[in-house]
Amino acid sequence: MEKITEVSYRMNRVHRNSDAVWRVNIIVRHHHDTIVIPTDIYATDIELTKNRKLGNGELMTRCRSLMRRYQRRLKQLRLETYDLDTKTIAAILRGDKNVDIDFLWFFRIWLSSYDRRTQETYRCAYNRFKEYVGSDLFPVSGLSVNLLRSFERSLGGMRRGREYATIVRHAFNDMRQVYNDSDDGNPVIKRTLEGFTHVFGQPVPIVHTPLTVEQVLAVSSVPDDGKFQSVRDLARDTFIISFMAMGMQAWDMYGCEYDDEGYIVYERSQVRNIRADRGFTRIKPHPLLLPYLEKYGDKRSRRKQHRKVFSFHRRYSNALSMTSAITHAMAAVGEAIGVPDLTFMDARRSMISIALHEVGISNDCILEMLNRRVDEYRITDCYIQVKVNDIQDENRRLIDYVFGGGWKKSVRSSVTKSVGGYERSVIVDRLIPLERQDVGLRSLVIPQDRNKDGTWTAHIRLSFRGEVMDIPTNVMVQRTQLNSDYEIIDESVLDRMQLLIADLRRKTDSINTDQVSDIRELLFMMASQDKSSETKSETVVE
């Protein structure tokens, strides 16, 4: 249902200077309520039509200009997300001076704009701030620099106290941006937190010592605890999988797939909507990794293409549930090997440490294994293929070193270049081409856009250089075909969406993206391909 149905005007009979005239009132209909905003536009009977509408060109121009201004203001309020009550909307449109909005209400809705992992931290910040103010309602006029400092001080030496105060300030700044973005220059929220400085200095991060080779082997040797679908066994095994899969994170294990050549492929969830290459990663499974792939493989799947590597999506309703379970169970794995503060990220840290200091893999190759950007190579990539180095062989060498009996420290298969006055090793031999895609395409449904028959329209999310656009399809999805995160899990629907994505991929691959400035130009070029193909088909028919 639309939040704002229409903005119109109405003539009202009034007396002005002892003469009966007509006054123009702006009418805004919000849900089932009507907002009447008087104006300073008056008309006589001669200036009206037979239907009592404005007929004078100058008066009608003033009225339309005023209506467009209210329409812009209503659009700036983003009522489809932050739906205000009618009285508050009327006060904002009239430009009243004492408009106050509930900050906690805005904060709650604001949380939903972030993904589930970030949302958990932000929700903790919201709950802490709500406990501090001691109420479910808190007017934004009550938020000040001193209050925010007091809130941070109330958290004491809490490790995330500084972060929670920053999140509250972030939400406040976004709230000011929504309600102060007006043409008349009359801000709704007059307060500012620009003078806020943290009470405590930058917290000292907790330093996790990377595991040694012996400790990594000890993790893999932790015996089963004998329970059905043991979470501790899952934490132990995913720790080793992460080590062997170049530091893959648990969130990406949940949705990674096989490609046509049997490689494990995925787009890093943390950066796929930020980076142009979407963090595309391709891993050749090591023979020692195969038992884990067999143990947790998705044996129930009948898909021939884009088959998921693991069956974690059948065991957990979403990636967050799986990640949380592994995080809590890692403590039991750590106790079993004598490392009480063991975390899942220690697999990644240990992989980096052993690869660098014991196996002799270069820094640059490790950055490529982790799929991290090497900024200084953005220009030199067009001359030497540094980013397509043989990371698969180096990963194999690391696994053989740790789990295959151990190699002596070998000479790095690299050349040394002088960069910025110091020596830097760059692996450039035995190159394996790794396709990086500037255009991202994935299927999804938008939870709030539910159809009247209870289904959802499947969309293809097109991402290009940080811009995102959702393209609707003719595929309808039932609730039973979605998980709790509203991600499509039905394989027949996924297969249909993959065919549509493959068609779009063929179009984008034929376009030189270096000559495309933004996502709208990309869509225009894709549409031009459709028109040219239609023209060719008509010519053939003739």
C-alpha positions in Angstrom: 0.0 0.0 0.0 1.3 3.5 -0.9 2.2 5.7 2.0 1.3 8.9 0.1 -1.7 8.7 -2.3 -1.8 12.2 -3.8 -1.1 15.8 -3.3 -3.8 18.1 -4.6 -5.5 21.4 -3.8 -8.9 22.5 -2.7 -10.7 25.9 -2.8 -12.2 27.1 0.5 -14.6 30.0 0.8 -13.3 32.6 3.3 -13.8 36.3 4.0 -10.9 38.6 3.4 -11.1 42.4 4.0 -14.9 42.1 4.1 -15.0 40.4 0.7 -15.9 36.8 0.1 -13.0 35.1 -1.7 -11.6 31.6 -2.3 -8.5 30.4 -0.5 -6.3 27.7 -1.9 -5.5 24.8 0.5 -3.0 22.1 -0.3 -4.4 18.6 0.5 -2.1 15.7 1.3 -3.6 12.3 1.8 -1.6 10.0 3.9 -3.0 6.5 4.4 -6.6 7.3 5.4 -5.9 10.7 6.9 -6.0 14.1 5.2 -3.6 16.9 5.8 -4.9 20.4 5.0 -2.2 23.1 4.6 -3.5 26.7 4.1 -1.7 28.9 1.6 -1.5 32.6 0.9 -3.1 32.2 -2.5 -6.5 33.8 -2.9 -8.9 33.9 -5.9 -12.1 35.6 -6.8 -15.1 34.1 -8.4 -14.0 35.5 -11.8 -10.7 33.6 -11.5 -12.4 30.2 -11.0 -13.8 27.8 -13.5 -17.4 26.5 -13.4 -16.0 23.5 -11.4 -14.5 25.9 -8.8 -10.9 25.2 -10.0 -8.2 27.7 -10.6 -8.4 29.1 -14.1 -6.0 32.0 -13.9 -2.6 31.1 -15.3 -0.5 33.0 -12.7 -2.4 31.6 -9.7 -2.4 28.1 -11.1 1.4 28.3 -11.7 1.9 29.4 -8.1 -0.3 26.6 -6.8 1.5 23.9 -8.9 4.9 25.2 -7.8 3.8 24.9 -4.2 2.4 21.3 -4.8 5.7 20.2 -6.4 7.6 21.6 -3.5 5.5 19.5 -1.1 5.9 16.4 -3.3 9.7 16.8 -3.2 9.6 17.2 0.5 7.5 14.1 1.0 9.9 12.1 -1.2 12.8 13.4 0.8 11.2 12.1 4.0 11.4 8.5 2.6 8.0 7.6 4.0 8.1 4.2 2.3 10.8 3.3 4.9 10.4 5.8 7.8 6.6 6.2 7.9 5.7 9.1 10.2 2.3 9.9 11.7 0.0 12.4 10.0 0.5 15.2 12.5 4.3 15.1 12.3 4.2 15.1 8.5 1.9 18.2 8.6 4.2 19.9 11.0 7.2 19.3 8.8 5.4 20.5 5.7 4.2 23.6 7.4 7.7 24.3 8.6 6.8 24.3 12.4 9.7 25.1 14.7 9.1 22.6 17.4 8.9 19.3 15.5 10.4 16.4 17.5 10.8 12.8 16.2 11.5 9.7 18.2 15.2 8.8 17.7 14.8 5.2 18.9 12.0 4.6 16.4 14.2 5.8 13.6 17.1 3.8 15.0 15.1 0.5 14.9 14.1 1.0 11.3 17.6 2.2 10.3 19.0 -1.1 11.4 17.2 -3.0 8.7 19.3 -1.2 6.0 22.3 -3.3 6.9 23.1 -6.9 6.2 22.6 -9.5 9.0 26.2 -9.6 10.2 26.5 -5.8 10.6 23.0 -5.6 11.9 23.8 -7.8 14.9 26.5 -5.3 16.1 24.2 -2.3 15.4 21.4 -4.0 17.2 23.6 -4.4 20.3 24.4 -0.7 20.1 20.7 0.1 19.9 19.8 -2.1 22.9 22.7 -0.6 25.0 21.6 2.9 24.2 17.9 2.1 24.9 18.9 0.6 28.3 20.9 3.8 29.0 18.1 6.2 28.4 15.6 3.9 30.2 12.7 4.3 27.8 11.2 3.0 24.6 10.7 6.6 23.4 13.5 9.2 23.2 13.0 12.5 21.3 15.9 13.4 19.0 16.0 16.8 20.6 17.3 15.1 23.8 20.4 13.7 22.1 23.5 15.9 22.7 27.3 15.6 22.7 27.3 15.4 26.5 24.7 12.6 26.5 26.7 10.6 24.0 29.9 11.0 26.0 28.0 10.0 29.1 26.7 6.9 27.3 30.2 5.9 26.2 31.4 6.5 29.8 28.6 4.2 31.1 30.0 1.3 29.1 33.3 1.7 31.0 36.1 -0.4 29.7 33.9 -2.4 27.5 35.7 -3.4 24.3 32.9 -2.2 22.0 31.9 0.9 24.0 33.7 3.2 21.6 32.1 1.4 18.6 28.6 1.6 20.1 28.9 5.4 20.6 30.1 5.7 17.0 27.1 3.7 15.8 24.6 6.0 17.7 26.3 9.0 16.2 26.1 7.4 12.7 22.3 6.8 13.1 21.8 10.4 14.3 23.7 11.8 11.3 21.7 9.7 8.9 18.5 10.9 10.6 19.6 14.5 10.1 20.2 13.8 6.5 16.7 12.5 6.0 14.8 15.2 7.8 17.0 18.2 7.1 17.2 17.8 3.3 14.7 20.5 2.4 14.5 23.2 -0.2 13.3 25.9 2.2 16.4 25.6 4.4 14.4 25.0 7.5 16.0 22.0 9.3 13.8 19.7 11.4 16.7 18.5 13.6 18.7 21.5 14.6 21.1 19.7 16.9 24.4 18.4 15.8 27.0 16.0 17.2 30.0 17.4 15.2 31.8 18.3 18.5 31.7 14.7 19.8 35.0 13.2 20.8 35.4 9.8 22.3 35.9 9.6 26.1 38.3 6.7 25.9 41.2 6.4 23.5 41.4 3.8 20.7 41.0 0.4 22.5 43.9 -2.0 22.4 42.9 -4.8 20.1 43.1 -8.4 21.4 46.1 -10.0 19.8 45.6 -13.6 18.8 48.8 -15.6 18.4 48.7 -17.7 15.2 48.8 -21.4 15.7 51.9 -23.5 15.0 51.9 -26.4 12.6 51.6 -28.8 15.5 48.6 -27.0 16.9 46.8 -27.0 13.5 47.4 -30.7 13.3 46.1 -31.1 16.8 42.9 -29.3 15.8 42.4 -31.8 12.9 43.1 -34.7 15.4 40.5 -33.7 17.9 38.3 -36.8 18.3 34.6 -36.8 17.6 32.4 -36.3 20.6 29.9 -38.9 19.5 26.9 -36.6 19.3 24.6 -36.5 16.3 25.4 -33.5 14.1 27.9 -32.3 16.7 28.5 -28.5 16.5 32.0 -29.0 18.0 32.9 -31.5 15.2 31.5 -29.0 12.7 33.6 -26.2 14.2 36.7 -28.4 14.1 36.2 -29.5 10.5 35.3 -26.0 9.1 38.4 -24.7 10.9 40.5 -27.1 8.8 38.5 -26.4 5.6 39.2 -22.7 6.1 42.9 -23.4 6.4 43.0 -25.6 3.3 40.7 -23.2 1.3 43.0 -20.2 1.5 41.3 -18.7 4.6 37.7 -19.0 3.4 35.2 -17.6 5.9 32.3 -19.5 7.3 29.8 -17.1 5.8 31.2 -17.9 2.3 31.2 -21.7 3.0 27.4 -21.5 3.4 26.9 -20.5 -0.3 30.0 -21.5 -2.3 29.5 -23.6 -5.4 31.3 -25.8 -7.9 32.1 -24.5 -11.4 32.2 -26.6 -14.6 35.8 -27.6 -13.9 35.3 -28.7 -10.3 36.8 -25.6 -8.7 35.2 -24.0 -5.6 34.0 -20.6 -6.6 32.3 -17.8 -4.6 32.1 -14.0 -4.3 33.3 -12.7 -1.0 30.2 -11.6 0.9 32.0 -8.8 2.6 33.0 -7.0 -0.6 30.8 -8.3 -3.4 28.7 -5.1 -3.4 31.7 -2.8 -3.0 34.5 -4.1 -5.3 34.3 -4.0 -9.1 35.5 -7.7 -9.2 33.0 -8.6 -6.4 35.8 -10.5 -4.6 35.5 -13.4 -7.0 37.6 -16.4 -5.7 38.4 -19.7 -7.3 40.0 -22.6 -5.4 41.2 -25.9 -6.7 40.5 -28.5 -4.0 43.5 -30.3 -2.6 43.3 -34.1 -2.4 43.5 -33.8 1.4 40.4 -31.5 1.3 38.3 -34.1 -0.5 37.3 -36.1 2.6 35.8 -33.0 4.1 34.0 -32.2 0.8 32.6 -35.7 0.8 31.5 -35.6 4.5 29.6 -32.3 4.2 28.8 -32.5 0.5 25.3 -31.7 -0.7 24.4 -35.3 -1.7 20.7 -34.5 -2.0 21.2 -32.0 -4.8 20.3 -33.0 -8.3 21.6 -29.9 -9.9 24.3 -30.4 -12.7 25.4 -26.8 -12.7 26.0 -24.3 -9.8 25.8 -27.2 -7.3 26.6 -26.1 -3.7 29.8 -27.4 -2.2 28.4 -28.0 1.2 25.0 -29.0 2.6 25.2 -26.4 5.4 22.1 -24.7 3.9 20.1 -27.8 4.7 21.3 -27.9 8.3 21.0 -24.1 9.1 18.3 -21.7 7.9 20.8 -19.0 7.1 24.5 -18.2 7.1 24.3 -16.2 10.3 22.9 -19.2 12.3 25.7 -21.4 11.1 28.4 -18.7 11.8 27.1 -18.2 15.3 27.0 -21.9 16.1 30.6 -22.3 14.9 31.8 -19.3 16.9 30.4 -20.6 20.1 31.7 -24.1 19.5 35.3 -23.0 18.8 35.9 -22.6 22.6 35.4 -26.4 23.1 37.8 -27.1 20.2 40.3 -24.7 21.8 40.1 -26.4 25.2 40.7 -29.8 23.5 44.1 -28.6 22.2 45.0 -26.3 25.1 44.2 -23.0 23.4 41.2 -21.6 25.4 40.7 -18.4 23.3 40.7 -20.1 19.9 38.5 -18.5 17.3 37.5 -19.4 13.8 39.5 -16.5 12.4 42.6 -18.2 13.8 42.5 -20.6 10.9 43.0 -17.6 8.6 45.7 -16.0 10.7 47.6 -19.3 11.1 47.4 -20.0 7.4 49.0 -16.6 6.8 51.7 -17.0 9.4 52.8 -20.5 8.3 52.7 -19.7 4.6 54.8 -16.6 5.1 57.4 -17.6 7.7 57.7 -21.4 7.2 56.7 -22.3 3.6 58.2 -19.1 2.1 55.2 -17.9 0.1 55.5 -14.2 -0.8 53.4 -11.5 0.7 51.8 -10.7 -2.6 50.8 -14.3 -3.3 49.3 -14.5 0.2 47.3 -11.3 -0.5 46.0 -13.0 -3.7 45.1 -16.2 -1.7 43.1 -14.0 0.6 41.7 -12.1 -2.3 42.8 -8.8 -1.0 43.6 -5.9 -3.3 47.2 -4.9 -3.9 46.8 -1.2 -4.7 50.2 -0.7 -6.2 49.4 -3.2 -8.9 46.3 -1.5 -10.3 48.4 0.2 -13.0 51.1 -2.5 -13.5 48.4 -5.2 -14.0 48.1 -4.1 -17.6 51.8 -4.9 -18.2 52.4 -8.1 -16.1 49.8 -10.5 -14.8 50.6 -10.2 -11.2 47.0 -10.9 -10.0 46.7 -14.1 -12.0 49.7 -15.8 -10.4 49.8 -19.5 -9.6 48.1 -19.2 -6.2 46.7 -22.8 -6.6 50.2 -24.3 -6.6 51.3 -22.2 -3.6 48.2 -23.3 -1.7 48.9 -26.9 -2.5 52.5 -26.4 -1.3 51.2 -25.0 2.0 48.8 -27.9 2.6 51.5 -30.5 1.7 53.9 -28.7 4.1 51.4 -28.9 7.1 49.5 -32.1 6.5 51.8 -34.0 4.2 54.8 -34.5 6.4 56.5 -31.1 6.0 58.8 -29.7 3.4 62.1 -27.9 4.0 61.9 -24.2 3.6 62.0 -23.9 -0.2 63.2 -21.1 -2.4 60.4 -18.8 -3.5 59.3 -19.2 -7.1 59.4 -15.5 -7.7 61.4 -12.6 -9.1 62.4 -9.7 -7.0 61.6 -6.2 -8.1 62.6 -2.9 -6.5 59.5 -1.0 -5.5 59.7 2.3 -3.6 63.3 1.8 -2.6 62.9 -1.7 -1.1 62.9 -5.2 -2.3 59.6 -6.9 -2.9 58.9 -10.4 -4.1 56.3 -10.9 -6.8 55.3 -14.3 -8.1 54.9 -14.1 -11.9 55.8 -17.5 -13.2 53.5 -20.4 -14.1 50.5 -18.1 -14.5 46.9 -19.5 -14.4 44.3 -17.1 -15.8 41.7 -16.2 -13.3 38.6 -14.6 -14.7 37.5 -11.5 -12.8 34.1 -10.1 -13.6 33.3 -6.3 -13.4 29.6 -7.0 -13.6 27.9 -8.9 -10.8 24.7 -10.9 -11.3 22.8 -12.8 -8.7 19.2 -13.8 -8.0 17.1 -12.7 -5.0 13.7 -11.7 -3.8 12.8 -8.5 -2.1 11.0 -9.5 1.2 8.8 -6.4 1.5 7.6 -6.6 -2.1 5.2 -9.5 -1.6 2.5 -10.0 -4.2 -1.2 -10.1 -3.4 -1.3 -13.9 -3.9 1.4 -14.4 -1.3 4.3 -15.0 -3.7 7.4 -13.0 -4.5 8.8 -11.9 -7.8 12.4 -13.1 -8.3 14.8 -10.3 -9.2 18.3 -10.3 -10.7 20.5 -7.9 -8.9 22.9 -6.2 -11.3 25.9 -4.6 -9.7 28.5 -2.5 -11.5 31.2 -0.3 -9.9 29.4 0.1 -6.6 26.0 0.7 -8.2 23.2 -1.8 -7.8 19.9 -2.2 -9.7 17.3 -5.0 -9.2 15.7 -6.3 -12.4 12.4 -8.1 -12.0 11.8 -11.4 -13.8 8.7 -13.5 -14.6 9.7 -16.1 -12.0 7.4 -16.4 -9.0 8.6 -17.8 -5.7 6.6 -19.4 -2.9 7.4 -19.0 0.8 8.4 -22.7 1.0 11.1 -22.0 -1.6 12.8 -19.4 0.6 14.8 -19.8 3.8 14.5 -17.5 6.8 16.7 -14.9 5.2 14.4 -14.9 2.1 17.1 -16.5 0.0 16.0 -18.8 -2.8 16.7 -22.4 -1.9 14.5 -24.3 -4.3 16.8 -25.9 -7.0 14.3 -25.7 -9.8 13.8 -21.9 -9.2 17.6 -21.5 -9.0 18.1 -23.3 -12.3 15.6 -21.0 -14.0 17.3 -18.0 -12.6 20.7 -19.2 -13.7 19.5 -19.5 -17.3 18.3 -15.8 -17.1 21.6 -14.8 -15.5 23.6 -16.7 -18.2 21.7 -14.8 -20.9 22.5 -11.5 -19.2 26.1 -12.6 -18.7 26.5 -13.2 -22.4 25.3 -9.6 -23.1 27.6 -8.0 -20.5 30.6 -10.1 -21.7 30.3 -8.7 -25.2 30.4 -5.1 -23.8 33.7 -3.3 -23.2 33.1 -2.2 -19.6 36.1 0.1 -19.7 34.1 2.4 -21.9 31.0 2.3 -19.7 30.6 5.1 -17.1 27.7 3.9 -14.9 25.1 1.2 -14.5 22.4 3.1 -16.5 24.7 3.3 -19.6 25.4 -0.4 -19.2 21.6 -1.2 -19.2 21.2 1.0 -22.3 23.9 -0.9 -24.1 22.3 -4.2 -23.1 18.9 -3.0 -24.4 20.6 -1.9 -27.6 21.8 -5.5 -28.1 18.2 -6.7 -27.8 17.0 -4.2 -30.4 19.8 -5.1 -32.8 19.0 -8.9 -32.5 15.3 -8.2 -33.1 16.2 -6.2 -36.3 18.4 -9.0 -37.5 15.6 -11.6 -37.0 13.1 -9.5 -38.9 15.5 -9.2 -41.8 16.0 -12.9 -41.9 12.2 -13.5 -42.0 11.8 -11.0 -44.8 
